[in-house]
């Protein structure tokens, strides 16, 4: 059958597959457009399986807030070019839609039922692997209902969510806290959250550093307290120095009627 350029173009526009594959699909199906689309879909699934072991080196983290529902995903691909591709970006929105509609709270991808992944998520990813021609992996996901503030860093590489309770509108404060966490990446929310074993180890190490100091015990105790305080500033959120005002710590800018329930910092690196 003679090549129908318009039919090839129509198939290309519908599937985003390379022209060579569109012509191959039409040839194989006697130039039946519907069958050609099914042919490309099956071929794409086969290619998806072959690409499954290929390394993914680029990624985005995408967070969406709909009222009190926060949905987040970490999606990987092979190249920076694809990470910026409109089809890949559209895929992140599709996956967020799927998780949002599921209304199931999860803290990680491992909490999703495999049947849900197989029926709702994998087919969409495989379809896009066929369209984009790179391996794509959903690395993690999160769904939570709570009063929250979401901050997404430019280029979708880092996002921070603040969960809080308050009868007052503290959206600006929540934003400041999210910016602090994004910039400083604390490990624990407060000193109370630091494991007792870690506190003991830190204290013991600080005293060992003072073993040869020729100072009274009460002076050494004060020095150790100071050392611990400085150390906590590095990885405990409420003890960190406020990035906009070094004369204050984060605990100094949080009012009594603002309860910081939790925070989560999503990053391509963790």
N, C-alpha and C positions, 0 to 999 in steps of 0.2 A: 504493500500500500504506500502511496506517495506520502511524503512528510507533510503534515498539516501544521505549519508554523504557529497558527493561532491556537491550536489545541495544545501544542507543546508549551506555549506561553501561558495558557490558562492553567495547565497542570503545575507549571513552575510557580505561578502567583499563589496558587492554593496551598502548595506544600513547602515552598522555599527550597526544594531539592535542586541539585545541580542540573543544568540543561541536559547533560549527557545521560543522567539517570532518568530524567523525564522521558526522553526519547526512547530509552531502553524499555521503560515500563509500558509505554504506548505500543511499541513494537511487539512486546510479549503478550499484550492483551488485545491485539487486533484493533488498536486505537479506540478502545472503549474507555472513556474518561473515568467513570466510576471504578471500573476494574483496575485501571492504571493507578488510581489513588490507593486502592487496597494493596496492590502489588508493592508500591513504594512503602506503605506502612509496614508490611511484613518484612521487607528488605531492611527497613530502618530498625525494626526490633532485632533482627539478626546482627546488624552492625552494632547495636547497643550492647548486645551480649559480648561481642568481640572487644568492645572498648572498655568493658567493665573493669579490667585489670590495669588499664592505663592510668598513669599517675596524674592526680589533680593538684595543680600548684597555685591556682588563683581562686578567689572566693569573695562572697559578699555576706554581710549580716544584715538582715532586713527585719525591722520591727514595725508593727502596726498597732495602733491603739484605737479601739472602737468602744466609746463610752468607758466602761470599767473592765473591758476585756483587752488583754495584751497578748499579741501573738508574735512570735519571733522564729526565724529560721536562719541557719547557716548553710549556704549552698556553695559547693565547690565545682570548678571546671578546670580545664587544662591550661588555658592561656588568658593573659590580661585582655587580649583583643575580644575574646568571647565574653569575659566578665562585664565588658562595656556594651556588648551587643544588645540591641533592643529586644530580640527574642528571648535572650537569657534573663534580662530585666523583667520582661513580661511574665516569664515563668515564675519568678519569685512572688509576683502578685497572685498568680494562680494558686501556688502552694499555700500562701497565706489565706486565700479565700477558702480552700479546702479545710485547713485547720480551724479557721474561725467558725465555719459552719458546723464543724464536728462538735463544738461546745464541750469538749472533754479537756479538763485541766491536766496538763502534764508538765513535768520539770525537765524532761529530756526525751529524746527520740525513742529511747529504749522502753518507755512507758506506753508507747502506741502499740495497739494490737497489730500483729503481722498481717492479719486478714485485711485490716484497714489500709495498711501500707501497700499490700499487693493489689487491692481493688481500686484504691483512690489515688495513691501517690505514685507508685512505680509506673503505671501506664502513661501518666503525664510526663514524667521524667524521660522515659524511653522514647516517647514521641518527639520530645525536644532534642534528644541525642541524635535522632535520625535527621532532624531539621538543621541542627547546629553543627553536627559532625564532630563533636567532641564528647568525651566522657563527662558526665555530670553526676554529682553525688549530693544527696541531702545528708549533711553531716550531723545536724542536731536540730531540735525544735523545742519550743516552749509555749505553753498556753496557760494564762492565769487571769482570774477575775479578781480585781481589787482596785481601789482608788490609787491611781498611779500617774506618774509623769514620765514621758519617754523622750530621751534625747538621742538623736542619730547623728554621729559624726559624718562630715562630708565624705563622699566616695564609699559609703556603706561598709566601712572596715571595722568600726566600733560603734556600739550602741549601749546606752545605760538606761535602766528602768528603776525609778524610785517608787516604792510602795509605802504609803503613809496613811495615817488617820488624822483628821482634824475637822473641826466644825467651822474653821476659818479658811478663807481662800488663800492658800499658801503656794500657788502655782509658781510664783517667781522664786520663792525659797527652794521649792523642789527642783526648779531648773538649775539654781546655783549648786545645789547638792549633786545633781547629776553631772554638771560640768566638772566639779571637783573629782568625782569618782572616775570620770572618763580620763581626766588628766593624770591623776595620782594612783589609780588602781589599788586601793586598799584591800587587804586580805580579810580583815574582820571589821564588823560594824562598830563594836565598842570593846573596851577592856574586858567587860564581863563575858564576851564571846571568845576571848583568847583562851585556849585550853590551859588548865592548871599546870600540866606537865611542861608546857612551853614556857610559862611564866617562871617556873622553878628553875628550868635550865638557864634561862636568861639571867636570873638573879644569881645563880651559882657562878656563871661565867663572869658576871660583873664583879663579884667578890674576889674571884681568882685574879682578875686584873689588878686588884688592889692589895694583893698579898704582901708585896714588898713596900707598900706605902707606910711611911713612919708617921702615922696619924692616929688620933684617938678613935676608938670604936664608933662613937656617935658621929664623928666627922665622916668616917668611911661609909656609914649607913646612909648619910645624906648624899654623899657622892654617888653611891649605888642607886639611890632613888632617882637622882638626876639622870644617870646613864639610862635607866630603864624608861624614864619619861621620854627621852630623846629617841630611844629605840622604838617605842610605841608610836611616835609621830610618823614613823616610816610606813607602817602597815596597818594601823588601827584608824578607821575612818574618823570617828569623833575626836580623836587626839591629833589629827593632822592639822597643820597650819593652813588657814584659809588662803587660797591662792590669790584672792583679791585684797587681802589685808593681813599682812604677816604678824600684826599685833594680836590677832585673834586665832583661836582654834575653832574647828567646826562645831564643837559642843557649845561654844559661846554664841553662835548665831542661830541655834535651834531653840525656838521659844517653848515654853512649858506646855502649851496646848497643841504642839505638833509632835505626833508620835511617828518616828521613823520605824516602820515595821520591818522593812528589809530593802535591799537593793541587789540588783544583778547587773554585772557588766559583761556584755557579750562582745567578744573580740575574735578576729581571725586567728589569733595566736593561742586561744584557750578554748 
